[in-house]
Each structure stands twice: as structure tokens, then as C-alpha cells.
């Protein structure tokens, strides 16, 4: 029996036990002895904040285990043993090209300096999703509180993200209105239409110019993505969706907005946790905002967009507000880690089996400096991570920081101190921790040995 069918059988059995309201075990049947052992989850979550941070109040000034959290990071103190702040990372091909930072955060692809259209490369989450997909209903889950998706297919096509929390809940846990056979017929019709589209495109492809052929190729890539999702949806039709306890279901289906930003952010995080708890997916990306325009946070008295705050021109009040929003975003992240820790599994917590990357593709927003990117790794103890230190690639070369000299520190955020300190090194590390066979990712030099046991 395949891992997919095994997982289906296990989920169906859990559903039956819930219905009986009993904690009983089935006897060992002959068919069970032939089943392969289920794969141990190796989960990955990627969380992006736009426009960088106030680096003058953000920068941790000491490397190693006895570092001190700066003001915006204080809420992470309780997670010290499970996180690693990293300083000095950058994407070499994105330096000075600020317009597409969020689009290439997980790809490291080369981009035009003018922010124009370009063909992206595959994002690291999708390579992990491909390796993990057999065990879960959804190979990956793309979400966005604001902004767009962080996920890109192997052909460099953006995979849409869902921003409606009720739609996310229904997709993961909702009961289908139609019966299985009706849904299967609908999926079959969709497959037939996709076949016709692909056949028509193949006929006209040879008559197109190179630019039109590229556009058609991108379109067909999107068609193939839909085909794959259609196939997976059909395979999982006979597997009941996980049952969420009624009180949890009510909480997860609340209709919120950025008017209550704290609760709204936490609702997204709660949905992520439930998706991971139920093993509905093992790969999640979430854009927390858009580089161009992210809402203010009225509940902490900040009405300006994050983009507006990042262009502070050194104004002390604007910088204070930017630090305040940095603090707020880190507090929501800390809440997410709380929830992952609170769920116990067989040999540890949900956080132990989940590697979490939180950060930005920009450091100093005012001049669009995108070196020394704010980056935090968390969790994944069962994947071989070790935490508890501040890993700093700048200090071995500069000796010490001087954040009191704003211009000196901003230079560190605009030009990398260590050319080999690359975000792709970290992404390669994450690939390998997720059991993806990879020796290189984009322009990586080496995995980051300081964060693995």
C-alpha cells in the first residue's frame, strides 16, 4: 500500500475512534503488517515581513550564546533555546534591486533593477513540498495576511496565495456540499478541459514568436499546476477531512480584519498550527505584508503604512514608530512559537518537528538596503537544529557594531560584509533538514553549520 493510502487509512481510523468516543486499538491485522511505516513529519514554515526593520534598534551587538535581545526582540526571550537570530545574510543577485525583494526571498533569483517583469526560479518551499507531498492532502499551503504569495513553481510561476481566513478553514476542514461522485465528475470535467487547452496550445506553439512562446509556456505551466492539484484532489476524495473540535472551529472561522490586527495575525497563525497539527500539509508560506503597501496598526496607534514608515529620512518619531511596529510583528511571531510549543507529539512538540524561517528581503528600507537582512530561524530540533546563539557573519570582519553611528550601520545594511554569507546557504540548510537531496540551492556556497547539530 502506498504512503498515500496508508495515511488515508490512518486518518479514517482516527475519525472512527472520535465517533466512538473511545480510546481503543484495532487488533493487528494481516494487511497492517504489510504496510510501510508512516514517514515522520519534517515540517517547514516561511514567514515574510516587508520593508525591513529599524536596524538601529534591531541589531543584536554580540554573537554567541550570551547575546542580549534588543527591544523589538524582547518577546522572544522565552524562546531563546529554540531560536537563532542570524546577522549578515544577503541575496547576491538582489543587492540594490529593491523592487522585487519579496518575490525572490525564497528563490534568490536575479531580477531587473527597475522592478520590471522577470522570470523567477523555483522557491525553496516548493522543492520541500515536492519531497513531502505524498503524505498530506495539500502539498503546500500558500497564505498572505496582506500582499502576495511567496511560492514559485519549478517554472518560476507564482503560486496564488489565499488571504481569506474563512476560505482557508473551509479548504482545510470544511464539509463539501456536494457528494463525492458529483465532485469527482466536476474534477474529471476540469481535467478534460485542461487536456483540450494543452492540445490546442501545442498546435499553435510552433507558429509563435519567441516572446509569445514564452508567454504561452508560462500559461501552460500554470495549467500543469492545476492538473496536479486536480489529480491530488481526486486521490483524497475518499479520505475524510480532519475534524476540528466545535469550539476550535468557531474560533478559527471568525471574520476579522486589520482593524483588530493582533487578533487577525493570530488567527492566521492559529490556522497554520491547526493545518500542521492535523498533518493536512507540511509546508506553509505566509506573506505578512506587501513591500509596496502594508496597512497601519491602529490598535498600537500606528496609522501609517509600513512602507511609509520605512522611508523615515532619519526622523526620530518615524523611527520610533517603525520600532513599535517591528516589536508588534515579533510579538505575533512569538505567539506562533508559543502555539507550536504547546502541542505535544509523540517525542516532543510540534515546534520540534517544524523548521520556521521569519525575516525580510530588505534591511534598511529608507535607502532600500538589502544586505544584513533581519533573519530568525526557529524550531526543528527533531530535524537536527541547535539553537540558543546569535550567529553573526559581520562581527568576524568588523570587530564590533556601532549603531550610534547611523550612517556607518546603514552601510552594513547596503553592502554585505561577508560575500559568502548568503540567504541561499540558509535555504540549502533547510532543504537538507527536510530530507531533500540537494548539494546546492541557487548561489549557495555551503550549508550553515552553526545551526545544525
C-alpha positions in Angstrom: 0.0 0.0 0.0 1.3 3.5 -0.8 2.1 6.1 1.8 -1.0 8.0 0.5 -3.3 5.1 1.1 -1.7 4.4 4.5 -2.2 8.0 5.5 -5.8 7.7 4.3 -6.4 4.6 6.4 -4.9 6.2 9.5 -7.0 9.3 9.1 -10.1 7.3 8.6 -9.3 5.2 11.7 -8.9 8.3 13.8 -12.2 9.6 12.5 -13.9 6.3 13.5 -12.4 6.4 17.0 -13.6 10.0 17.5 -17.0 8.9 16.5 -17.0 6.1 19.0 -15.7 8.4 21.7 -13.4 5.7 22.9 -9.6 5.1 23.2 -9.5 1.6 21.7 -6.9 0.0 19.4 -7.7 -2.3 16.5 -6.1 -5.7 16.5 -3.0 -6.2 14.3 -4.5 -7.3 11.0 -2.5 -9.2 8.3 -2.8 -6.2 6.0 -1.3 -3.9 8.6 1.8 -6.0 8.8 2.5 -5.3 5.2 2.1 -1.6 5.4 5.3 0.6 5.4 5.9 2.7 8.4 4.5 6.2 8.1 7.0 8.9 7.4 8.0 11.1 10.3 6.9 14.7 9.6 9.5 17.3 8.7 7.6 20.5 8.5 8.6 23.9 7.2 7.1 27.4 7.6 8.3 30.6 5.9 7.1 34.0 7.2 7.9 37.2 5.4 7.7 40.8 6.7 8.1 43.7 4.2 10.3 46.7 4.1 12.9 45.6 6.6 13.1 46.9 10.2 14.6 49.8 12.1 18.1 48.3 12.1 19.4 50.8 14.7 17.1 49.3 17.4 17.0 45.8 15.9 20.7 44.9 15.6 22.0 42.4 18.2 25.5 43.5 19.0 27.1 40.4 20.4 27.5 36.9 18.9 27.3 33.6 20.7 25.1 32.3 23.5 25.2 35.2 25.9 23.8 37.8 23.5 21.1 40.3 24.7 17.8 40.7 22.9 17.2 44.2 21.6 14.0 46.0 22.4 11.9 44.8 19.4 13.0 41.2 20.1 12.3 41.0 23.8 9.2 38.8 23.4 11.4 36.1 22.0 13.4 35.8 25.3 11.2 32.9 26.4 12.1 31.1 23.2 15.8 31.6 23.5 16.6 27.9 23.5 14.5 27.4 20.3 15.6 30.3 18.1 18.7 31.6 16.3 18.9 35.2 15.2 21.2 35.5 12.2 23.0 38.6 11.1 24.9 39.4 7.8 22.9 37.4 5.2 22.1 38.7 1.8 21.0 37.6 -1.7 23.9 38.5 -4.1 21.8 38.9 -7.2 19.3 41.1 -5.5 21.6 43.7 -4.0 20.5 47.2 -4.9 17.3 45.9 -6.6 14.7 46.6 -4.0 11.5 46.3 -6.0 11.3 42.5 -6.1 12.6 41.6 -2.6 9.5 39.7 -1.5 9.3 37.9 -4.9 12.8 36.4 -4.6 13.2 36.0 -0.9 12.8 32.2 -1.2 14.3 31.9 -4.7 17.4 34.2 -4.7 16.8 34.7 -8.4 18.4 37.5 -10.5 16.0 40.4 -11.0 16.0 43.6 -13.1 17.0 46.7 -11.2 14.0 48.7 -12.5 11.5 46.4 -10.9 10.1 45.2 -14.3 8.8 41.8 -15.2 11.2 38.9 -15.0 11.1 35.1 -14.9 11.6 33.8 -11.4 13.1 30.5 -10.3 11.7 27.8 -8.0 11.2 28.7 -4.4 12.7 26.5 -1.7 9.3 25.7 -0.2 8.2 24.1 -3.4 11.2 21.8 -3.5 10.4 20.7 0.0 6.7 20.3 -0.8 7.6 18.0 -3.7 9.6 15.8 -1.3 6.9 15.8 1.4 3.7 15.8 -0.7 2.9 12.1 -0.7 1.9 12.1 3.0 -0.5 15.0 3.0 -3.7 16.3 1.4 -2.1 19.6 0.4 1.5 19.5 -0.8 1.8 23.1 0.4 -0.3 25.9 1.8 0.1 29.4 0.5 -1.3 32.2 2.6 -1.0 36.0 2.8 -2.2 38.3 5.5 -1.5 41.1 3.1 0.4 41.1 -0.2 1.1 38.2 -2.5 2.4 34.7 -2.5 6.0 33.8 -1.6 5.8 30.5 -3.5 7.1 29.9 -7.1 6.8 26.8 -9.2 9.7 25.0 -10.8 9.0 27.1 -13.9 9.2 30.3 -12.0 5.4 30.9 -12.0 3.9 32.4 -8.8 1.5 30.1 -7.0 -1.5 32.1 -5.7 -1.9 32.7 -2.0 -5.2 32.7 -0.1 -6.0 35.8 2.0 -9.5 34.9 3.2 -9.3 33.0 6.6 -12.7 31.5 6.2 -11.8 30.1 2.8 -8.6 28.7 4.3 -10.6 27.0 7.0 -13.1 25.6 4.5 -10.4 24.3 2.3 -8.6 22.5 5.2 -11.5 21.3 7.3 -14.9 22.3 5.7 -17.5 19.7 4.7 -18.2 19.6 1.0 -21.7 20.5 0.0 -21.8 18.0 -2.9 -21.3 14.2 -2.7 -18.0 12.5 -3.7 -19.3 11.4 -7.1 -20.5 14.9 -8.0 -17.1 16.3 -7.0 -15.3 13.6 -8.9 -17.3 14.3 -12.1 -16.5 18.0 -11.7 -12.8 17.2 -11.3 -13.0 15.0 -14.4 -14.6 17.7 -16.5 -11.8 20.1 -15.3 -9.2 17.5 -16.4 -10.8 17.2 -19.8 -10.8 20.9 -20.4 -7.2 21.1 -19.4 -6.4 18.4 -21.9 -8.1 20.3 -24.7 -6.3 23.5 -23.7 -2.9 21.8 -23.7 -3.6 20.2 -27.1 -4.6 23.5 -28.7 -1.6 25.2 -27.3 0.7 22.5 -28.7 -0.7 23.1 -32.1 -0.1 26.8 -32.2 3.2 26.8 -30.3 5.4 26.3 -33.4 3.8 29.3 -35.2 4.6 31.8 -32.4 7.4 34.3 -32.0 9.8 33.8 -29.1 8.1 36.3 -26.8 4.7 34.8 -27.3 6.1 31.4 -26.9 7.4 32.4 -23.5 4.0 33.7 -22.5 2.4 30.5 -23.7 4.9 28.4 -21.8 4.1 30.3 -18.6 0.4 29.7 -19.2 0.9 26.0 -19.8 3.0 25.8 -16.6 0.0 27.2 -14.7 -2.2 24.6 -16.4 0.1 21.8 -15.3 -0.1 23.2 -11.8 -3.9 23.0 -11.9 -3.7 19.5 -13.4 -1.6 18.3 -10.5 -3.8 19.9 -7.9 -6.9 18.3 -9.6 -5.2 14.9 -9.5 -4.4 15.2 -5.8 -7.9 16.4 -5.0 -9.4 13.3 -6.7 -7.0 11.0 -4.8 -8.1 12.4 -1.5 -11.8 12.4 -2.1 -12.3 9.1 -0.1 -10.3 10.5 2.9 -12.4 12.4 5.4 -11.0 15.8 6.3 -9.8 16.2 9.9 -12.5 17.0 12.4 -11.8 20.2 14.4 -13.4 20.4 17.8 -16.5 22.7 17.7 -15.1 25.4 19.9 -11.9 25.5 17.9 -13.9 25.5 14.6 -15.9 28.6 15.8 -12.7 30.4 16.8 -10.9 29.6 13.6 -13.9 30.8 11.4 -14.2 34.3 12.9 -14.4 37.1 10.4 -11.6 39.6 11.4 -9.7 42.4 9.6 -6.7 44.6 10.1 -8.8 46.8 12.3 -8.0 44.3 15.0 -4.6 43.5 13.7 -3.3 41.4 16.7 -6.3 39.0 16.6 -6.2 39.0 12.8 -2.5 38.0 12.7 -3.0 35.4 15.4 -6.0 33.9 13.5 -3.6 33.2 10.6 -1.1 31.7 12.9 -3.7 29.5 14.6 -4.9 28.2 11.2 -1.2 27.4 10.3 -0.9 25.5 13.6 -4.1 23.5 13.0 -3.0 22.7 9.5 0.3 21.3 10.8 -1.3 19.5 13.8 -3.7 17.6 11.5 -0.9 16.9 9.0 -3.0 18.5 6.3 0.2 19.9 5.0 3.9 20.1 6.0 4.9 23.2 4.1 3.4 26.7 4.6 4.3 30.1 3.3 2.8 33.3 4.5 3.4 36.9 3.3 2.7 39.1 6.3 2.6 42.2 4.1 3.5 43.7 0.8 6.6 45.7 0.1 4.6 48.3 -1.7 1.7 48.9 0.7 1.0 47.2 4.1 -1.7 48.5 6.4 -1.0 50.5 9.6 -1.7 49.0 13.0 -4.4 51.2 14.6 -4.5 49.2 17.9 -1.0 50.4 18.7 -1.6 53.9 17.4 0.2 53.4 14.1 -1.9 54.6 11.1 0.9 54.9 8.5 1.7 52.0 6.2 4.9 50.1 6.8 6.3 51.3 3.5 5.7 54.9 4.6 7.4 54.3 8.0 10.4 52.6 6.4 11.0 55.8 4.4 11.7 57.7 7.6 14.5 60.0 6.4 16.1 59.6 9.8 13.2 61.3 11.6 13.2 60.2 15.3 9.5 59.9 15.6 9.1 57.9 12.4 11.9 55.6 13.6 10.2 55.2 17.0 7.0 54.1 15.2 8.9 51.8 13.0 10.5 50.1 16.0 7.0 49.9 17.6 5.7 48.0 14.5 8.8 45.8 14.5 8.0 44.9 18.1 4.4 44.2 17.3 5.3 41.8 14.4 7.8 40.0 16.6 5.2 39.6 19.3 2.9 37.9 16.9 5.7 35.6 15.7 6.4 34.8 19.4 2.8 33.9 19.8 3.1 31.5 16.9 6.0 29.8 18.5 4.0 29.5 21.7 1.3 27.6 19.9 3.7 25.3 18.2 5.3 24.5 21.5 2.0 23.9 23.3 1.1 21.0 21.1 2.7 17.8 22.3 3.5 15.0 19.9 4.9 11.5 20.5 8.5 12.6 21.1 8.3 16.3 21.6 6.4 19.4 20.5 5.1 20.5 17.1 7.8 23.1 17.1 10.5 20.3 17.4 9.3 18.9 14.0 8.8 22.3 12.3 11.6 24.5 11.0 10.5 28.1 10.8 12.1 31.0 8.9 11.0 34.5 9.8 12.5 37.5 8.1 12.6 40.1 5.3 14.3 40.6 1.9 15.2 44.1 2.9 17.1 45.6 5.9 17.2 49.3 5.7 14.0 50.5 4.0 14.8 54.2 3.6 17.6 53.6 1.1 16.4 50.2 0.1 19.5 48.5 1.6 19.2 44.7 1.3 22.2 43.3 3.0 22.4 42.2 6.7 18.8 41.0 6.3 16.8 40.6 9.6 16.5 36.8 9.9 15.4 34.4 12.6 15.4 30.6 12.5 13.3 28.7 14.9 12.3 25.1 15.8 13.2 21.9 14.1 15.1 20.3 17.0 13.9 16.8 15.6 15.3 17.9 12.2 18.8 18.3 13.7 18.8 22.1 14.5 20.6 23.5 17.5 19.7 26.9 18.8 20.4 29.4 21.6 23.1 31.6 20.0 23.2 34.6 17.8 25.0 33.6 14.5 26.7 36.7 13.1 28.7 36.8 9.9 29.6 40.5 10.2 31.5 40.6 13.5 34.4 38.4 12.5 35.3 41.1 9.9 34.2 44.4 11.6 35.0 43.5 15.2 32.1 45.4 16.7 28.9 47.3 15.8 28.4 51.0 16.3 24.7 51.6 15.9 25.1 55.0 17.4 26.7 56.0 14.1 23.6 55.6 11.9 25.4 56.1 8.6 28.1 53.5 9.4 25.5 50.9 10.3 23.4 51.7 7.3 26.4 50.9 5.1 26.5 47.4 6.6 22.9 47.1 5.6 23.6 48.2 2.0 26.8 46.3 1.2 27.5 42.8 2.6 30.4 42.5 4.9 30.9 38.8 4.0 30.2 38.0 0.4 29.8 34.3 1.2 27.1 34.9 3.9 24.1 34.2 1.7 20.4 33.6 2.3 20.7 30.7 -0.1 23.1 29.0 2.3 20.3 29.1 4.9 17.7 27.8 2.3 20.1 25.0 1.4 20.3 24.1 5.1 16.5 24.0 5.3 16.3 21.8 2.2 18.7 19.3 3.6 17.0 19.3 7.0 13.7 18.4 5.2 15.4 15.4 3.6 15.6 17.0 0.1 18.7 15.6 -1.8 20.4 18.9 -2.6 24.1 19.9 -2.6 23.3 23.5 -3.8 20.5 26.0 -4.0 20.7 29.0 -6.3 24.0 30.7 -5.4 24.6 28.9 -2.1 28.2 28.3 -1.0 27.7 25.9 1.9 25.0 25.0 4.5 25.1 27.0 7.7 26.9 24.6 10.0 26.4 26.8 13.1 22.7 26.0 13.4 22.8 22.2 13.0 23.9 19.6 15.5 
